[in-house]
């Protein structure tokens, strides 16, 4: 099962945007049910960082919400994808002003 960019969940959001809440909720529950079944005994966490909260989204997100400093590692690709689109407006010149902290996960 693909979580990131899941087609069924994209269809659910499309239904919501069209005002079809009933269809959106139905598709969303189908995604959630498939997720629960697929990952009841498997690791679903995409984070590559060794962490005590690996796979425990509820506590991980609560911690990040509480300190309000950055987002969980698993959310970064999604957010960076959106930022990259915005960055195209200035030919990505923001990259000249960004110095990532040393603890950021690097490409392998």
SULLINLIN-V786068 format. One line per field, one symbol per residue. ss: DSSP state (2 for helix, 1 for strand, 0 for the rest). phi: phi as a letter, one per 30 degrees, with the letter a starting at -180 (. if undefined). A space follows every 10 residues. Layout:
ss: ???
phi: ???
This chain:
ss: 0000002222 2222222000 2222222222 2222222200 0000000000 0000002222 2222222000 0022222222 2222222222 0022222000 00000000
phi: .ccdiddddd dddddeddic dddedddddd dddddeddcd bbdcdddcdd adceiceede dddddddhca ceedddeddd dddedddddc hhdeedccbd dddddcdd
